[in-house]
Amino acid sequence: QVQLVESGGGLVQAGGSLRLSCAASGRTFSSYAMGWFRQAPGKEREFVAAISWAGTSRYYADSVKGRFTISRDNAKNTVYLQMNSLKPEDTAVYYCAADTRYSRSYSADYDYWGQGTQVTVSS
């Protein structure tokens, strides 16, 4: 069992930056690949970024490539999402998720999910 808690969301102006964190419980964090997803009002949840167990492989949605960076610190049981050059269309609730298989963008394969953190980008 893994529990995930996101933090770091908030209100930011377009062009600004935020760093999201996702803290995981348990001692098996390094056994899980991690992903970030987001869901805007009235829209389906969409993939943002994923990182492999040791952090050697990263995968991004085209919409965030070059602006967002996913990273992890297995000693701290934490995964991060650094978001730069934010746009109003990045406004959403952001969720982190854990997956044993490194399924990248396939949300149905993720085993555990956090409760989400709101990110709002004003124009």
ROTOR-894720 format. One line per field, with one value per residue: residue in one letter; x, y, z of N, C-alpha, C in turn. Coordinates in steps of 0.02 Angstrom, whole numbers, padded with zeros to 5 digits. Layout:
! ROTOR-894720
r c(A_...)
n_c1 c(X_...)
n_c2 c(Y_...)
n_c3 c(Z_...)
ca_c1 c(X_...)
ca_c2 c(Y_...)
ca_c3 c(Z_...)
c_c1 c(X_...)
c_c2 c(Y_...)
c_c3 c(Z_...)
! end
This chain:
! ROTOR-894720
r c(Q_V_Q_L_V_E_S_G_G_G_L_V_Q_A_G_G_S_L_R_L_S_C_A_A_S_G_R_T_F_S_S_Y_A_M_G_W_F_R_Q_A_P_G_K_E_R_E_F_V_A_A_I_S_W_A_G_T_S_R_Y_Y_A_D_S_V_K_G_R_F_T_I_S_R_D_N_A_K_N_T_V_Y_L_Q_M_N_S_L_K_P_E_D_T_A_V_Y_Y_C_A_A_D_T_R_Y_S_R_S_Y_S_A_D_Y_D_Y_W_G_Q_G_T_Q_V_T_V_S_S)
n_c1 c(00042_00027_00029_-00008_00031_00001_00073_00104_00033_-00058_-00098_-00043_00033_00023_00165_00238_00309_00293_00323_00277_00255_00257_00231_00269_00210_00277_00406_00443_00457_00547_00516_00417_00368_00330_00199_00129_-00029_-00165_-00320_-00434_-00574_-00724_-00659_-00575_-00463_-00289_-00129_00028_00169_00297_00405_00538_00583_00712_00733_00796_00735_00622_00465_00356_00205_00162_00114_00175_00308_00474_00439_00398_00470_00499_00552_00635_00666_00725_00772_00701_00574_00495_00420_00436_00368_00422_00364_00373_00357_00216_00048_-00119_-00197_-00141_-00205_-00277_-00323_-00193_-00127_-00030_00034_00064_00151_00190_00240_00291_00205_00191_00094_-00026_-00158_-00244_-00166_-00102_-00074_-00094_-00157_-00145_-00232_-00237_-00187_-00226_-00192_-00186_-00180_-00168_-00215)
n_c2 c(-00060_00110_00276_00435_00607_00761_00925_01103_01170_01313_01488_01571_01689_01696_01635_01618_01512_01354_01229_01069_00945_00774_00671_00510_00373_00234_00107_00067_00150_00165_00058_00093_00166_00335_00453_00605_00678_00775_00866_00967_01079_01008_00929_00779_00678_00699_00644_00701_00690_00565_00460_00345_00206_00227_00351_00367_00370_00474_00541_00640_00732_00805_00934_00991_00975_01031_01134_01084_00985_00827_00746_00645_00598_00469_00443_00529_00490_00556_00636_00758_00898_01015_01163_01274_01430_01443_01425_01488_01379_01275_01266_01167_01025_00939_00778_00653_00489_00314_00176_00011_-00033_00061_00128_00245_00349_00285_00292_00200_00097_00135_00114_00177_00333_00508_00640_00759_00925_01095_01194_01354_01462_01626_01743)
n_c3 c(00000_-00042_00002_-00060_-00060_-00121_-00144_-00154_-00250_-00317_-00348_-00490_-00600_-00780_-00866_-00753_-00622_-00538_-00414_-00392_-00266_-00218_-00091_-00035_00061_00156_00129_00003_-00104_-00210_-00289_-00371_-00522_-00563_-00594_-00659_-00675_-00740_-00717_-00790_-00762_-00821_-00912_-00967_-00868_-00896_-00954_-00893_-00856_-00831_-00733_-00718_-00608_-00549_-00594_-00715_-00836_-00921_-00966_-01065_-01092_-01248_-01236_-01127_-01140_-01129_-01046_-00922_-00791_-00729_-00581_-00456_-00286_-00211_-00085_-00007_-00030_-00126_-00265_-00393_-00484_-00584_-00645_-00771_-00863_-00862_-00923_-00950_-00990_-00923_-00805_-00683_-00582_-00510_-00506_-00426_-00459_-00432_-00501_-00539_-00659_-00749_-00841_-00906_-00997_-00978_-00886_-00826_-00784_-00671_-00498_-00375_-00313_-00278_-00187_-00254_-00308_-00326_-00465_-00527_-00660_-00700_-00826)
ca_c1 c(00000_00063_-00012_00024_00005_00028_00075_00139_-00011_-00076_-00116_00017_00020_00051_00236_00269_00330_00274_00350_00234_00287_00213_00264_00242_00222_00303_00478_00453_00447_00590_00486_00362_00373_00283_00172_00086_-00086_-00204_-00389_-00464_-00647_-00761_-00617_-00550_-00395_-00239_-00061_00075_00239_00311_00476_00550_00596_00773_00736_00840_00693_00568_00419_00314_00154_00187_00091_00217_00378_00514_00418_00392_00521_00484_00611_00618_00717_00703_00790_00649_00508_00460_00425_00424_00352_00440_00324_00395_00320_00147_-00002_-00186_-00222_-00114_-00249_-00307_-00302_-00137_-00124_00025_00012_00117_00140_00247_00260_00313_00157_00195_00034_-00087_-00181_-00278_-00117_-00073_-00104_-00111_-00167_-00154_-00296_-00232_-00174_-00252_-00148_-00225_-00136_-00207_-00188)
ca_c2 c(00000_00173_00336_00491_00672_00815_00992_01152_01204_01381_01535_01602_01724_01666_01646_01603_01444_01320_01162_01023_00888_00718_00630_00442_00335_00167_00100_00036_00202_00153_00004_00121_00223_00387_00495_00663_00687_00835_00867_01033_01075_00988_00891_00715_00678_00689_00630_00757_00668_00504_00447_00275_00191_00259_00418_00368_00380_00522_00544_00699_00749_00856_01000_01018_00961_01092_01181_01048_00935_00780_00719_00609_00587_00407_00447_00568_00463_00614_00652_00829_00923_01085_01190_01340_01460_01419_01455_01479_01312_01227_01266_01101_00988_00896_00717_00607_00420_00265_00121_-00035_-00056_00117_00129_00311_00389_00244_00304_00142_00050_00161_00077_00222_00403_00557_00677_00813_00993_01141_01243_01403_01509_01683_01775)
ca_c3 c(00000_-00046_00007_-00095_-00040_-00163_-00116_-00195_-00296_-00298_-00401_-00519_-00663_-00840_-00871_-00690_-00608_-00477_-00407_-00355_-00233_-00201_-00041_-00031_00123_00145_00116_-00062_-00154_-00269_-00328_-00411_-00567_-00541_-00646_-00644_-00719_-00722_-00741_-00790_-00756_-00880_-00958_-00942_-00842_-00948_-00934_-00895_-00856_-00794_-00720_-00701_-00538_-00526_-00623_-00774_-00895_-00910_-01024_-01058_-01141_-01294_-01215_-01074_-01155_-01131_-00993_-00859_-00777_-00675_-00548_-00395_-00236_-00178_-00014_00026_-00051_-00154_-00336_-00404_-00550_-00592_-00699_-00791_-00919_-00856_-00966_-00921_-01006_-00875_-00746_-00672_-00522_-00528_-00466_-00437_-00458_-00428_-00548_-00537_-00726_-00791_-00895_-00936_-01002_-00970_-00818_-00799_-00757_-00609_-00442_-00319_-00331_-00225_-00187_-00301_-00286_-00376_-00497_-00565_-00694_-00723_-00887)
c_c1 c(00044_00013_00027_-00009_00040_00027_00109_00096_-00026_-00095_-00052_-00002_00051_00125_00274_00286_00301_00311_00303_00276_00235_00253_00230_00258_00252_00376_00493_00446_00487_00565_00433_00389_00318_00259_00134_00032_-00121_-00274_-00416_-00540_-00680_-00721_-00597_-00480_-00345_-00170_-00018_00147_00245_00386_00484_00574_00658_00781_00777_00801_00636_00528_00370_00259_00183_00170_00135_00291_00417_00497_00417_00449_00500_00550_00589_00679_00695_00721_00737_00579_00465_00472_00404_00402_00367_00404_00346_00353_00247_00099_-00071_-00215_-00191_-00156_-00285_-00291_-00249_-00132_-00058_-00001_00073_00100_00200_00276_00288_00269_00153_00126_-00031_-00113_-00213_-00230_-00087_-00112_-00129_-00112_-00170_-00220_-00295_-00217_-00193_-00197_-00191_-00177_-00180_-00173_-00174)
c_c2 c(00062_00229_00395_00556_00726_00881_01038_01188_01275_01422_01570_01637_01686_01685_01628_01529_01419_01253_01121_00967_00835_00673_00563_00411_00268_00166_00071_00086_00189_00095_00029_00173_00272_00429_00554_00666_00751_00830_00938_01026_01057_00947_00825_00724_00664_00680_00693_00732_00604_00495_00376_00268_00227_00330_00423_00379_00427_00528_00600_00701_00805_00926_01031_01010_01027_01142_01147_00997_00892_00753_00682_00604_00526_00406_00484_00544_00517_00619_00725_00842_00997_01112_01262_01365_01438_01460_01446_01409_01257_01223_01200_01078_00938_00838_00680_00535_00374_00203_00075_-00050_-00002_00120_00196_00343_00350_00247_00242_00092_00074_00131_00123_00294_00446_00593_00737_00880_01040_01188_01289_01454_01565_01716_01849)
c_c3 c(00000_-00040_-00021_-00075_-00081_-00125_-00166_-00246_-00273_-00359_-00425_-00584_-00721_-00848_-00808_-00682_-00542_-00475_-00363_-00324_-00219_-00153_-00034_00036_00105_00126_00048_-00118_-00217_-00312_-00376_-00460_-00548_-00599_-00618_-00698_-00698_-00751_-00734_-00785_-00823_-00930_-00925_-00913_-00898_-00918_-00940_-00902_-00816_-00786_-00697_-00629_-00511_-00555_-00686_-00839_-00877_-00975_-01013_-01110_-01185_-01270_-01162_-01087_-01163_-01078_-00924_-00853_-00718_-00647_-00485_-00350_-00195_-00104_00027_00009_-00083_-00229_-00345_-00475_-00551_-00654_-00713_-00850_-00919_-00898_-00933_-00935_-00963_-00811_-00740_-00601_-00544_-00479_-00479_-00428_-00460_-00468_-00546_-00605_-00771_-00853_-00930_-00938_-00991_-00899_-00786_-00767_-00691_-00550_-00386_-00343_-00270_-00233_-00233_-00268_-00343_-00400_-00539_-00594_-00723_-00783_-00875)
! end
